[in-house]
């Protein structure tokens, strides 16, 4: 990273989140991670002196505690998601991502940092661009996505979080700047060439693919590289493997 940065990470024990954590630490960033189960952290990360672990449920923290953990940070990354199980999908909190996004952004606004803090949300291609820029998706696919949001709480949760950033935080907020990263079907694998697009590049019936390591790499680039941030701030980039993009 060009300058030493402090990053607050939530969702750092998840499939993509732990990759983000490891890549941040490998770049020399100081990371504060809020986790309910510290034992789920990889040993290579847990033993790193640049990692500070906060054992807590983010949604159970008081507003003062949230602001305390945000204070002094240059960026916030949310890789939170719902556990893939019946309880994780249909049990509370059904709006985990939305609540976390709102609490973190409102916490930053309350601190009123002198320079805007970067907020990166890991989202999904199931999320429509709130600005209506995803013209690729036809009426039939839109109907299916609409039904999924009604039947599957995580799908609705992710859309509401993106809507909150677009409509409530906006692109002219003096304290928070944001990017919502939308990968397609997530795969294992190392960092490889990947492509970034402002809108959707595949359909529900012929999805593209994205290595989780590539998502982590792009998220770290957003935090570390001012040029990358300047290109994508206030947007919902779609990230796919380069090979998938060409197919």
Residue pairs with C-beta under 8 A, 6 or more apart in sequence:
1 27
1 28
1 29
1 223
1 224
2 224
2 225
2 226
4 28
4 29
4 30
5 29
5 30
5 74
5 75
5 223
5 224
6 29
6 30
6 31
6 32
6 72
6 73
6 74
6 75
7 24
7 29
7 30
7 31
7 32
7 73
7 74
7 75
7 76
7 77
7 223
8 31
8 32
8 33
8 34
8 69
8 70
8 73
8 75
8 76
8 77
8 104
9 17
9 20
9 21
9 24
9 31
9 32
9 33
9 34
9 76
9 77
9 79
10 33
10 34
10 58
10 76
10 77
10 78
10 79
10 80
10 100
10 104
11 17
11 77
11 78
11 79
11 80
11 81
11 122
12 18
12 20
12 21
12 31
12 33
12 34
12 35
12 41
12 45
12 79
13 35
13 37
13 40
13 41
14 79
14 80
14 81
15 186
15 212
16 79
16 122
16 183
16 186
16 212
16 215
16 216
17 79
17 80
17 122
18 41
18 42
18 45
19 212
19 213
19 215
19 216
20 77
20 79
20 215
20 216
20 219
20 220
21 31
21 33
21 41
21 42
21 45
21 51
22 42
22 44
22 45
22 216
23 216
23 217
23 220
24 31
24 220
24 223
25 31
25 45
25 48
25 50
25 51
27 220
27 224
28 50
29 50
29 223
29 224
30 50
30 51
30 52
31 50
31 51
31 52
32 52
32 54
32 69
32 73
33 41
33 51
33 52
33 53
33 54
34 54
34 56
34 58
34 61
34 69
35 41
35 53
35 54
35 55
35 56
36 55
36 56
36 57
38 46
38 53
38 55
41 53
45 51
46 53
54 69
56 65
58 66
58 80
58 100
58 103
58 104
59 93
59 96
59 99
59 100
59 103
61 69
63 103
63 107
63 110
66 103
66 104
66 107
67 107
67 110
67 111
70 76
70 104
70 107
70 108
70 111
70 117
71 111
73 117
74 117
74 118
74 223
75 117
75 118
75 119
75 120
75 223
76 104
76 108
76 117
76 118
76 119
76 120
77 119
77 120
77 122
77 219
77 223
78 97
78 100
78 101
78 104
78 119
78 120
78 121
78 122
79 122
79 219
80 96
80 97
80 100
80 122
81 96
81 97
81 122
81 154
82 88
82 89
82 96
82 97
82 153
82 154
82 157
83 89
89 152
89 153
89 154
90 153
93 99
94 153
94 154
94 156
94 157
95 153
95 156
95 157
95 160
96 157
97 121
97 154
97 157
97 158
97 160
97 161
98 157
98 160
98 161
98 164
100 161
101 119
101 121
101 161
101 164
101 165
102 164
102 168
104 119
105 119
105 164
105 165
105 168
105 169
105 176
105 178
108 117
108 119
108 175
108 176
109 173
109 175
109 176
111 175
112 175
113 175
116 173
116 174
116 175
116 176
116 177
117 175
117 176
117 177
118 177
118 178
118 179
118 222
118 223
118 229
118 233
119 165
119 169
119 176
119 177
119 178
119 179
120 178
120 179
120 180
120 181
120 219
120 222
120 223
121 161
121 162
121 165
121 178
121 179
121 180
121 181
122 181
122 183
122 215
122 219
123 158
123 161
123 162
123 180
123 181
123 182
123 236
124 158
124 182
124 183
125 182
125 183
125 184
125 200
125 202
125 207
125 238
126 145
126 148
126 155
126 158
126 159
127 158
127 159
127 162
127 180
127 182
127 236
128 134
128 137
128 142
128 145
128 159
128 162
129 162
129 199
129 236
130 162
130 163
130 166
130 167
131 166
133 198
133 199
134 199
134 200
135 199
136 199
136 200
136 201
136 203
137 145
137 200
137 203
141 203
141 204
141 205
144 204
145 155
145 204
148 155
149 155
149 156
149 159
150 156
161 180
162 180
162 236
165 178
165 180
169 176
169 178
170 234
171 233
171 234
177 229
177 233
177 234
178 233
178 234
179 222
179 229
179 232
179 233
179 234
179 235
179 236
179 237
180 235
180 236
181 215
181 218
181 219
181 222
181 236
181 237
181 239
182 236
182 237
182 238
182 239
183 210
183 212
183 214
183 215
183 238
183 239
183 240
184 201
184 202
184 207
184 208
184 209
184 210
184 238
184 239
184 240
184 244
185 207
185 208
185 209
185 210
186 209
186 210
186 211
186 212
186 215
187 209
187 210
187 211
187 212
187 241
188 211
188 212
189 211
189 212
189 213
189 214
190 211
190 213
191 211
191 213
191 214
191 216
191 217
192 211
192 213
192 214
192 241
192 242
192 243
193 241
193 242
193 243
194 210
194 211
194 214
194 217
194 218
194 239
194 240
194 241
194 242
194 245
195 201
195 239
195 240
195 241
195 242
195 245
196 218
196 232
196 237
196 238
196 239
197 237
197 238
197 239
197 240
197 245
198 235
198 236
198 237
198 238
199 238
200 238
201 208
201 238
201 240
201 245
202 208
202 240
202 244
208 240
208 241
208 244
208 245
208 247
209 240
209 241
209 244
210 239
210 240
210 241
210 244
211 241
214 239
214 241
215 239
218 237
218 239
221 228
222 228
222 229
222 232
223 229
